[in-house]
Amino acid sequence: MKNSIKVERAKKNMTQQELAELIQVSRQTINSIEAGKYVPSTVLALKIAKIFGQPVELIFELEEGD
């Protein structure tokens, strides 16, 4: 699964730590999601999308084979 979290954070000049605090997870969780090492739960994906004011499908995209 691909995601645009890093791009969306940059648009808002937001650090991984700031995003993590807003959605109540660790900075390492945000790092792992951005790196594609961890697929977030539906609830977490929805929280992230809400922070950026975007539909979840604009933040997260399935790749072929997912």
C-alpha angles and dihedrals in degrees: 000000000000123000139187098212094122091052092047091049090051091052089056095038088238128154125222088249093054092050091046092053092049093055096033101243132114123274087241089061091055090047091051093048092049091049092051092242094115130040109212124229118257090256092051092047090051092049091051092048091049092053090055095041091236134122110261091243090062091055098040126039129183116234124215107278095030 
